[in-house]
Amino acid sequence: MELGDVTMPAEGRGQAVVDPPAAVRPVPFSEFILKVHSRCNLACDYCYMYELADRRARTDPPLMSAEIFELTCRRVAEHVRAHELSTARIVLHGGEPLLAGAATLARMAERLRAAVQPTSARVSVQTNGTLLDERALSVLADAGVLIGVSLDGDRAVNDRRRRYASGRGSFDEVDRALRLLADRPGAYAGILCVVDLDADPRRTYEALLAYRPPIVDFLLPHANWDAPPPGRGQAAYGSWLCDAFDAWYDVPVRLTRVRLFEELINLLLGGSSRTESVGLSPVAAVVVNTDGGYEQVDTLRSTYSGAVDTDLTVFDHSFDDVLRHPAVAVRQAGLSALAAECRACPVHLVCGGGNYPHRYRAGSFRNPSVYCHDLRLLIGHVSRRLRADLTGLRSRGR
């Protein structure tokens, strides 16, 4: 078995559990994504759950049952205790998780924290924001649940793609939710923003800043070599991100964190990554679907039908069983899982081959990212800005 060539397109489930390659030492999961509600009240045109290659979520059970949730709590608890983890990140996800009701999510958070003690649980919910009114926010905040919201910029930018099935935009409801969140910083996890080339990067960044987020995460649209991203010219996304980086970096006082930019700076200075989008740190996130099935991170749904499957469930298998799945082992293999041209690239330790789903082509993930040129451009830009600043500091004797 060669790393990088284990996950092949197939209909349905059926991949066997085998021991990972001898060179790969499994890293325990520390982020557990629970699909508590599989449906969504929006119809965003880039949604990897409903609009891209794998749309089977449409037929998943709408809600995670009480039995499956309780089994999941026990499985998470046994995993964190077996590996003596001090902290676990647990994300209540969807679809749209708030369709389950804020009170239900608060009770889930309480049960999860009790289950994993003495491990500390950081429980968050990732929402489109449309159902986050003052009452729901109070319920979640009082339960210690952090809230992340998706917004792609100002009204015109957001409503191009983040719409209801009727075609009506979602901006008004999300704007209301984020204004409420800005006044509850203790409950505010941050904003996710998908890059839109038709939007001005500086104006987009400034639009997000208006909501005083503790952190912003710019996401490249999920695409691959078989389904390329929408774009105009080589490295258009890299250019967009360079402009956004300058808007964030060129201020006397930084007003928020930007995860992608901080990760690149950290990697360029010799650190390790804390996200799977860049760097070579092993993936440490796992999904439990509403039906109790263990899945890989669900952005893989953008590649082909069945890419997330493990054929394992909370009924019969532990999270350690998932760690032994060959596709998970590959995603923890670091350098050895990269394509030969990636390993020869001077920035591969920073890029890390890019986000795993973005490498897919014709049955294999052993390819450079479809955003390779964009990442090279952005990494070079950030590196030059850092070098210039460090040189300036040295010349001033600091």
HELIX and SHEET records of a PDB file:
HELIX    1   1 ARG A   56  THR A   59  5                                   4    
HELIX    2   2 ALA A   66  ALA A   82  1                                  17    
HELIX    3   3 PRO A   97  ALA A  100  5                                   4    
HELIX    4   4 ALA A  102  VAL A  116  1                                  15    
HELIX    5   5 GLU A  134  ASP A  142  1                                   9    
HELIX    6   6 ARG A  155  ARG A  161  1                                   7    
HELIX    7   7 PHE A  171  ALA A  182  1                                  12    
HELIX    8   8 PRO A  185  ALA A  187  5                                   3    
HELIX    9   9 PRO A  201  LEU A  209  1                                   9    
HELIX   10  10 ALA A  236  TYR A  249  1                                  14    
HELIX   11  11 ARG A  259  LEU A  268  1                                  10    
HELIX   12  12 ASP A  298  SER A  302  5                                   5    
HELIX   13  13 PHE A  319  LEU A  323  1                                   5    
HELIX   14  14 PRO A  326  ARG A  331  1                                   6    
HELIX   15  15 GLY A  334  ALA A  337  5                                   4    
HELIX   16  16 ALA A  340  ARG A  343  1                                   4    
HELIX   17  17 HIS A  348  CYS A  351  1                                   4    
HELIX   18  18 TYR A  356  ARG A  359  5                                   4    
HELIX   19  19 CYS A  372  SER A  395  1                                  24    
SHEET    1   A10 ARG A 257  VAL A 258  0                                        
SHEET    2   A10 ILE A 215  LEU A 219  1                                        
SHEET    3   A10 TYR A 188  VAL A 194  1                                        
SHEET    4   A10 LEU A 146  SER A 150  1                                        
SHEET    5   A10 SER A 120  THR A 127  1                                        
SHEET    6   A10 THR A  87  HIS A  93  1                                        
SHEET    7   A10 GLU A  31  LYS A  35  1                                        
SHEET    8   A10 ALA A 285  VAL A 288  1                                        
SHEET    9   A10 GLY A 293  GLU A 295 -1                                        
SHEET   10   A10 ASP A 309  THR A 313 -1                                        
END                                                                             
